[in-house]
Amino acid sequence: MLRCWIHSITDLDFKDQGCNLCKLHPKGTKGTEPASMVIPPIDPFSHSSKLAQPSEGAPPKSFLKGRELVSWQCLVLSGAGIVVAVGVSVVAGMMAVQNLLQVAASPDCRANLSAEETLSARIYCADELARNRTVEGLRDAIKLASSIPAEAPLRAMGDRRIEQWSRDLLDLGETAFQEGDLDRAIAIVRTIPMSSPVYPTGSDRINQWKKTWEKAEDIVRETKASITRQEWTTALNTARELVRLGNRYWETSRYQDLLDEVQSGKEQQKAEKAAAEKVRASRVVQRFNRWEREFEAEAAVRFNRAKNLARSGNLQGLKAAIAEAQQIYYGTPVYEEAQKQIQTWQQQAETIQDRYHLDRAIRLASRGNEDSLQAAIDEAFMVSPTGKLYEEARTRVDQWMDRLYRIRYPLPASAESRRGDFYTIPPSQPTLTPNPER
């Protein structure tokens, strides 16, 4: 506040000289205070701001005490007053602009603006709030621009800004949706006022996001179910549907998560199969070892039983021993020894059988008639060619055949006497051997 004080330099009548810059009170006047030069507020957004005008009115003539100031003194004082008034106006304007800049730059710009602030200041402050394109800044900028009255000339400018800022909010919501934060995306778009032309688009976008999200969650559930069933091909084919949803979060992060789950499931299945195979192999080995021990014990029992049967020395015992030993499994400790014993027992049984056939043939041949000799020859042929009695059987067969021939084709008596004892066969004394089959 500029106060113009004029002390008792001289009693001058400024009004008479045409200078009413200041209201001056006469020196010594009681009950009065020095007058003020009033400077009105300056609107920085208005082009009609003027310098503050001094209050009208003139000092009473009684203040001059009849004395007058010379013209050059009035001019000097008037010029000085004009310079002071211009300087004060410039300073006041600069202070107003600085105050506005401080208001716009302040984080509490929206709080510092009152209902009496100019509409242009609201637009300016709203622009500053929306400058960084944050959700909070855009929301407050829209709120501030919406406070401009509908009939105000700047309302159209505010509406254009509200529409643009609403689109910015829609873009921020889309970004949040693509990053996988559906709730935040919906919350951002719902800050768009219903009066904005973008509001219907925002509502449609929210519905589209919800449908996309539900479809993505269904795909994930189906994929996980296929993984649980170990249907790897089906799981991969289902998971690939995420890349066609048009959402970066589901196409990249969640799709990769599902691929990792499929791979992990396959590896786990392989590990489980390997573990199961190992357990199964171990069980097979254990079972084989048990069987091997059982076979070894059984083979030992059978071999001992076969040897006991063979000790009887008869054909029936030997055959039973051979049959018992042949049931011993290959690979058991007694297998090789049992095979050798089988060969021995087979030879013994063969000899017993051959002896029976040869002894019977001898008994038949002792009767000396044609039928008995033929029967003896047939019985002798039953001796095994590999047996120990084969040579003896062949010799006797030759003798019996010669005798049979002489019976069938006898020679005259003279010829018979000349042959002497050439065809004489010493009588045999066969050992009576019981039939081994009995």
C-alpha positions as CSV (number, residue, x, y, z in Angstrom):
1,M,0.0,0.0,0.0
2,L,1.4,3.3,-1.1
3,R,0.9,6.1,1.3
4,C,1.5,9.7,0.1
5,W,2.5,11.8,3.0
6,I,3.0,15.5,2.6
7,H,4.4,17.2,5.7
8,S,4.3,20.9,6.4
9,I,6.7,22.0,3.7
10,T,4.4,24.7,2.5
11,D,0.7,25.3,2.4
12,L,-0.1,24.6,-1.3
13,D,-3.3,24.2,-3.1
14,F,-2.7,21.2,-5.4
15,K,-6.2,21.3,-6.8
16,D,-5.7,24.8,-8.0
17,Q,-2.6,23.6,-9.9
18,G,-4.4,20.6,-11.4
19,C,-2.7,18.0,-9.3
20,N,-4.9,15.6,-7.3
21,L,-2.5,12.7,-7.0
22,C,-2.8,12.5,-3.3
23,K,-5.3,13.5,-0.7
24,L,-3.5,15.6,1.8
25,H,-4.7,16.6,5.2
26,P,-3.8,20.0,6.5
27,K,-1.1,20.2,9.0
28,G,-2.4,20.2,12.4
29,T,-5.9,19.0,11.6
30,K,-7.2,16.8,14.3
31,G,-9.2,13.6,13.9
32,T,-7.8,12.8,10.5
33,E,-5.2,10.3,9.1
34,P,-3.0,10.5,6.0
35,A,-5.0,9.3,2.9
36,S,-4.0,6.3,0.9
37,M,-3.4,5.8,-2.8
38,V,-5.6,2.7,-3.5
39,I,-4.3,0.2,-6.1
40,P,-7.0,-2.3,-7.3
41,P,-6.1,-6.1,-7.9
42,I,-4.7,-7.0,-11.3
43,D,-6.0,-9.8,-13.4
44,P,-3.0,-11.3,-15.3
45,F,-5.3,-13.0,-17.8
46,S,-7.3,-9.8,-18.6
47,H,-6.0,-7.4,-21.2
48,S,-7.9,-4.4,-19.7
49,S,-5.9,-4.0,-16.5
50,K,-5.2,-0.4,-15.7
51,L,-3.1,1.4,-13.3
52,A,-4.8,2.2,-10.0
53,Q,-6.4,5.5,-9.9
54,P,-6.2,7.8,-7.0
55,S,-9.3,8.6,-5.0
56,E,-11.2,11.6,-6.3
57,G,-11.7,14.6,-4.3
58,A,-9.7,17.7,-3.4
59,P,-8.4,19.1,-0.1
60,P,-10.4,22.0,1.3
61,K,-9.1,25.4,0.6
62,S,-8.8,26.1,4.3
63,F,-5.8,23.8,4.2
64,L,-3.9,26.2,1.9
65,K,-3.9,29.1,4.4
66,G,-4.1,31.5,1.6
67,R,-0.7,30.7,0.2
68,E,0.0,29.4,-3.3
69,L,2.7,27.2,-4.7
70,V,4.6,28.5,-7.7
71,S,3.8,26.6,-10.9
72,W,7.2,24.9,-11.3
73,Q,7.0,23.4,-7.8
74,C,3.6,21.8,-8.7
75,L,4.9,20.4,-11.9
76,V,7.9,18.8,-10.1
77,L,5.7,17.2,-7.5
78,S,3.1,16.1,-10.1
79,G,5.9,14.4,-12.2
80,A,7.2,12.7,-9.2
81,G,3.7,11.3,-8.3
82,I,3.3,9.9,-11.8
83,V,6.6,8.1,-11.7
84,V,5.7,6.6,-8.3
85,A,2.3,5.5,-9.6
86,V,3.7,3.8,-12.7
87,G,6.4,2.0,-10.6
88,V,3.8,0.8,-8.1
89,S,1.6,-0.5,-10.9
90,V,4.5,-2.4,-12.6
91,V,5.6,-3.9,-9.2
92,A,2.0,-4.9,-8.5
93,G,1.6,-6.6,-11.9
94,M,4.8,-8.5,-11.5
95,M,3.8,-9.7,-8.0
96,A,0.4,-10.8,-9.4
97,V,2.0,-12.8,-12.2
98,Q,4.6,-14.3,-9.8
99,N,1.8,-15.3,-7.5
100,L,-0.1,-17.0,-10.3
101,L,3.0,-18.9,-11.4
102,Q,3.6,-20.0,-7.8
103,V,0.0,-21.2,-7.6
104,A,0.2,-23.2,-10.9
105,A,3.5,-24.8,-10.0
106,S,2.4,-25.7,-6.5
107,P,1.3,-29.3,-5.9
108,D,-1.7,-27.8,-4.1
109,C,-2.7,-25.7,-7.1
110,R,-6.2,-27.1,-7.0
111,A,-6.5,-26.3,-3.3
112,N,-5.2,-22.7,-3.7
113,L,-7.9,-21.8,-6.2
114,S,-11.0,-20.4,-4.8
115,A,-14.4,-19.8,-6.4
116,E,-13.4,-16.1,-6.9
117,E,-10.3,-16.9,-9.0
118,T,-10.4,-16.1,-12.7
119,L,-11.6,-18.8,-15.2
120,S,-8.3,-18.5,-17.1
121,A,-6.4,-19.3,-13.9
122,R,-8.5,-22.5,-13.6
123,I,-7.7,-23.6,-17.1
124,Y,-4.0,-22.8,-16.6
125,C,-3.9,-24.7,-13.3
126,A,-5.8,-27.7,-14.8
127,D,-3.2,-27.9,-17.6
128,E,-0.4,-27.9,-15.1
129,L,-2.1,-30.7,-13.1
130,A,-2.5,-32.8,-16.3
131,R,1.0,-32.2,-17.6
132,N,2.5,-35.4,-16.3
133,R,-0.4,-37.5,-17.5
134,T,-0.8,-39.3,-14.1
135,V,-4.2,-40.7,-13.1
136,E,-4.5,-38.4,-10.1
137,G,-3.4,-35.3,-12.1
138,L,-5.8,-36.0,-15.0
139,R,-8.6,-36.7,-12.6
140,D,-8.0,-33.4,-10.7
141,A,-7.5,-31.5,-13.9
142,I,-10.9,-32.8,-15.2
143,K,-12.5,-31.9,-11.9
144,L,-11.1,-28.3,-12.0
145,A,-12.0,-27.8,-15.7
146,S,-15.5,-29.1,-15.0
147,S,-16.0,-26.3,-12.3
148,I,-16.1,-23.7,-15.1
149,P,-19.7,-22.5,-15.5
150,A,-21.5,-23.7,-18.6
151,E,-22.3,-20.2,-19.7
152,A,-18.6,-19.0,-19.4
153,P,-16.7,-18.4,-22.7
154,L,-13.9,-20.7,-21.5
155,R,-16.2,-23.6,-21.0
156,A,-15.8,-24.9,-24.6
157,M,-12.0,-24.8,-24.1
158,G,-12.4,-26.7,-20.8
159,D,-14.7,-29.3,-22.5
160,R,-12.1,-30.0,-25.2
161,R,-9.5,-30.5,-22.5
162,I,-11.8,-32.8,-20.6
163,E,-12.3,-34.9,-23.7
164,Q,-8.6,-35.2,-24.3
165,W,-7.8,-35.9,-20.7
166,S,-10.6,-38.6,-20.7
167,R,-8.8,-40.2,-23.6
168,D,-5.6,-40.1,-21.7
169,L,-7.3,-41.9,-18.8
170,L,-8.6,-44.5,-21.2
171,D,-5.1,-45.0,-22.5
172,L,-3.7,-45.3,-19.0
173,G,-6.5,-47.9,-18.3
174,E,-5.5,-49.8,-21.4
175,T,-1.9,-49.8,-20.2
176,A,-2.9,-51.2,-16.8
177,F,-5.0,-53.8,-18.6
178,Q,-2.1,-54.9,-20.8
179,E,0.1,-55.1,-17.8
180,G,-2.3,-57.5,-16.1
181,D,-4.0,-55.3,-13.5
182,L,-7.7,-55.5,-14.5
183,D,-9.0,-53.9,-11.3
184,R,-6.7,-50.9,-11.6
185,A,-7.6,-50.5,-15.3
186,I,-11.3,-50.5,-14.5
187,A,-10.8,-48.0,-11.6
188,I,-8.9,-45.7,-13.9
189,V,-11.6,-45.7,-16.6
190,R,-14.4,-45.2,-14.1
191,T,-12.8,-41.8,-13.2
192,I,-13.9,-40.5,-16.6
193,P,-17.0,-38.3,-16.0
194,M,-20.3,-39.3,-17.4
195,S,-20.6,-36.0,-19.2
196,S,-17.4,-36.8,-21.2
197,P,-17.9,-38.0,-24.8
198,V,-15.4,-40.7,-24.0
199,Y,-17.5,-42.2,-21.3
200,P,-19.5,-44.7,-23.5
201,T,-16.2,-45.8,-25.1
202,G,-14.8,-46.4,-21.6
203,S,-17.8,-48.5,-20.6
204,D,-17.5,-50.6,-23.7
205,R,-13.8,-51.1,-23.1
206,I,-14.5,-52.3,-19.5
207,N,-17.0,-54.9,-20.7
208,Q,-14.5,-56.0,-23.4
209,W,-11.7,-56.3,-20.8
210,K,-13.9,-58.4,-18.5
211,K,-14.8,-60.8,-21.3
212,T,-11.2,-61.2,-22.3
213,W,-10.2,-61.8,-18.6
214,E,-12.9,-64.4,-18.1
215,K,-11.9,-66.2,-21.3
216,A,-8.3,-66.2,-20.3
217,E,-9.1,-67.6,-16.9
218,D,-11.1,-70.4,-18.6
219,I,-8.2,-71.2,-20.8
220,V,-5.9,-71.4,-17.8
221,R,-8.3,-73.7,-15.9
222,E,-8.6,-76.1,-18.9
223,T,-4.8,-76.1,-19.4
224,K,-4.2,-77.0,-15.7
225,A,-6.9,-79.7,-15.9
226,S,-5.0,-81.2,-18.9
227,I,-1.8,-81.0,-17.0
228,T,-3.3,-82.9,-14.1
229,R,-4.5,-85.6,-16.5
230,Q,-1.0,-85.6,-18.0
231,E,-2.4,-84.8,-21.5
232,W,0.5,-82.7,-22.6
233,T,-0.5,-82.1,-26.2
234,T,-3.9,-81.0,-25.2
235,A,-2.5,-78.7,-22.6
236,L,-0.1,-77.0,-25.0
237,N,-2.8,-76.6,-27.7
238,T,-5.2,-75.0,-25.1
239,A,-2.5,-72.7,-23.7
240,R,-1.7,-71.4,-27.2
241,E,-5.2,-69.8,-27.2
242,L,-3.9,-67.1,-24.9
243,V,-1.7,-65.6,-27.6
244,R,-4.9,-64.7,-29.6
245,L,-6.6,-62.7,-26.8
246,G,-5.0,-59.4,-27.6
247,N,-3.6,-58.9,-24.1
248,R,0.2,-58.6,-23.5
249,Y,0.0,-60.0,-20.0
250,W,-1.8,-63.2,-21.0
251,E,0.2,-63.5,-24.2
252,T,3.6,-63.3,-22.6
253,S,3.8,-63.7,-18.8
254,R,0.8,-66.1,-18.2
255,Y,1.4,-68.1,-21.4
256,Q,5.0,-68.6,-20.3
257,D,3.9,-69.7,-16.9
258,L,1.6,-72.3,-18.4
259,L,4.5,-73.6,-20.7
260,D,6.7,-73.9,-17.6
261,E,3.9,-75.8,-15.8
262,V,3.6,-78.2,-18.8
263,Q,7.3,-78.7,-19.0
264,S,7.5,-79.2,-15.2
265,G,4.7,-81.7,-15.4
266,K,6.3,-83.7,-18.1
267,E,9.6,-83.7,-16.2
268,Q,7.8,-84.8,-13.1
269,Q,6.0,-87.5,-15.0
270,K,9.4,-88.8,-16.4
271,A,10.9,-88.7,-12.9
272,E,7.9,-90.6,-11.5
273,K,8.1,-93.1,-14.3
274,A,11.8,-93.5,-13.7
275,A,11.2,-94.0,-10.0
276,A,8.4,-96.4,-10.6
277,E,10.6,-98.3,-13.1
278,K,13.4,-98.4,-10.6
279,V,11.0,-99.7,-7.9
280,R,9.6,-102.3,-10.3
281,A,13.1,-103.4,-11.4
282,S,14.1,-103.7,-7.7
283,R,11.0,-105.8,-7.1
284,V,11.8,-108.0,-10.1
285,V,15.4,-108.4,-8.8
286,Q,14.1,-109.2,-5.4
287,R,11.5,-111.6,-6.8
288,F,14.2,-113.2,-9.0
289,N,16.5,-113.6,-6.1
290,R,13.7,-115.2,-4.1
291,W,12.9,-117.5,-6.9
292,E,16.6,-118.3,-7.3
293,R,16.9,-119.2,-3.7
294,E,13.7,-121.2,-4.0
295,F,15.0,-123.0,-7.1
296,E,18.3,-123.7,-5.5
297,A,16.6,-125.2,-2.5
298,E,14.2,-127.2,-4.6
299,A,17.0,-128.4,-6.9
300,A,19.0,-129.6,-3.9
301,V,15.9,-131.5,-2.6
302,R,15.2,-133.1,-5.9
303,F,18.9,-134.1,-6.4
304,N,19.0,-135.7,-3.0
305,R,15.7,-137.5,-3.8
306,A,17.0,-138.7,-7.2
307,K,20.2,-140.1,-5.6
308,N,18.1,-142.0,-3.0
309,L,16.0,-143.5,-5.8
310,A,19.0,-144.5,-7.7
311,R,20.5,-146.4,-4.8
312,S,18.0,-149.2,-5.3
313,G,19.9,-150.2,-8.3
314,N,16.9,-151.5,-10.2
315,L,15.5,-150.2,-13.4
316,Q,12.4,-148.7,-11.9
317,G,14.5,-146.8,-9.3
318,L,17.0,-145.6,-11.9
319,K,14.2,-144.4,-14.1
320,A,12.6,-142.6,-11.2
321,A,15.9,-141.0,-10.3
322,I,16.5,-139.9,-13.9
323,A,13.0,-138.3,-14.0
324,E,13.5,-136.5,-10.7
325,A,16.9,-135.2,-11.7
326,Q,15.6,-133.9,-15.0
327,Q,13.4,-131.4,-13.2
328,I,16.4,-129.6,-11.7
329,Y,16.5,-126.0,-13.2
330,Y,19.5,-124.8,-15.3
331,G,21.7,-122.5,-13.4
332,T,21.2,-124.0,-10.0
333,P,24.3,-125.1,-8.2
334,V,23.5,-128.9,-8.5
335,Y,22.5,-128.7,-12.2
336,E,25.8,-129.8,-13.7
337,E,26.3,-132.6,-11.2
338,A,22.7,-133.8,-11.8
339,Q,23.3,-133.9,-15.5
340,K,26.3,-136.2,-15.0
341,Q,24.4,-138.5,-12.7
342,I,21.6,-138.7,-15.2
343,Q,24.0,-140.0,-17.8
344,T,25.4,-142.5,-15.3
345,W,21.9,-143.7,-14.3
346,Q,20.8,-143.9,-17.9
347,Q,23.8,-146.2,-18.7
348,Q,23.0,-148.3,-15.7
349,A,19.3,-148.5,-16.7
350,E,20.3,-149.3,-20.3
351,T,22.5,-152.2,-19.1
352,I,19.8,-153.6,-17.0
353,Q,17.4,-153.5,-19.9
354,D,19.9,-155.0,-22.3
355,R,20.7,-157.7,-19.8
356,Y,17.1,-158.6,-19.5
357,H,16.6,-158.8,-23.3
358,L,19.8,-160.8,-23.8
359,D,19.0,-163.3,-21.0
360,R,15.5,-163.8,-22.3
361,A,16.9,-164.4,-25.8
362,I,19.3,-167.0,-24.4
363,R,16.5,-168.8,-22.6
364,L,14.4,-168.9,-25.8
365,A,17.3,-170.1,-27.9
366,S,18.0,-173.0,-25.5
367,R,14.8,-174.7,-26.7
368,G,16.6,-175.3,-30.0
369,N,13.5,-175.3,-32.3
370,E,13.0,-173.0,-35.2
371,D,10.4,-170.7,-33.4
372,S,12.5,-170.4,-30.3
373,L,15.6,-169.5,-32.2
374,Q,13.7,-166.9,-34.2
375,A,12.2,-165.4,-31.0
376,A,15.7,-165.4,-29.4
377,I,17.1,-163.5,-32.4
378,D,14.3,-160.9,-32.2
379,E,14.8,-160.4,-28.5
380,A,18.5,-160.0,-28.9
381,F,18.0,-157.2,-31.4
382,M,16.5,-155.2,-28.6
383,V,19.8,-154.7,-27.0
384,S,21.0,-151.1,-27.3
385,P,23.8,-150.7,-29.9
386,T,25.5,-148.3,-27.4
387,G,25.2,-150.6,-24.5
388,K,27.9,-152.7,-22.9
389,L,26.2,-156.0,-23.9
390,Y,25.8,-155.1,-27.6
391,E,28.9,-157.1,-28.7
392,E,27.8,-160.2,-26.8
393,A,24.3,-159.9,-28.2
394,R,25.6,-159.7,-31.7
395,T,27.8,-162.8,-31.3
396,R,24.9,-164.9,-30.0
397,V,22.6,-163.6,-32.8
398,D,25.1,-164.8,-35.3
399,Q,25.2,-168.3,-33.7
400,W,21.4,-168.5,-33.5
401,M,21.0,-167.5,-37.1
402,D,23.4,-170.2,-38.2
403,R,21.5,-172.8,-36.3
404,L,18.2,-171.5,-37.6
405,Y,19.6,-171.7,-41.1
406,R,20.6,-175.4,-40.7
407,I,17.2,-176.2,-39.4
408,R,15.5,-174.6,-42.3
409,Y,17.9,-175.8,-44.9
410,P,19.4,-179.2,-43.6
411,L,22.3,-180.9,-45.5
412,P,22.5,-184.5,-46.6
413,A,24.0,-187.0,-44.0
414,S,27.2,-187.4,-45.9
415,A,27.7,-183.7,-46.2
416,E,26.8,-183.3,-42.6
417,S,29.4,-185.8,-41.5
418,R,32.1,-184.1,-43.4
419,R,31.4,-180.7,-41.9
420,G,32.3,-182.2,-38.6
421,D,31.8,-179.9,-35.7
422,F,32.0,-176.7,-37.8
423,Y,28.4,-175.8,-37.0
424,T,28.5,-177.1,-33.5
425,I,27.6,-174.4,-31.0
426,P,28.4,-175.0,-27.4
427,P,25.4,-175.0,-25.2
428,S,24.9,-171.8,-23.3
429,Q,23.9,-171.6,-19.7
430,P,22.0,-168.3,-19.5
431,T,21.5,-166.5,-16.3
432,L,17.9,-166.2,-15.4
433,T,17.3,-162.5,-15.1
434,P,13.8,-161.2,-14.0
435,N,12.0,-158.9,-16.3
436,P,13.1,-155.4,-15.4
437,E,9.8,-154.0,-16.4
438,R,8.1,-155.9,-13.7
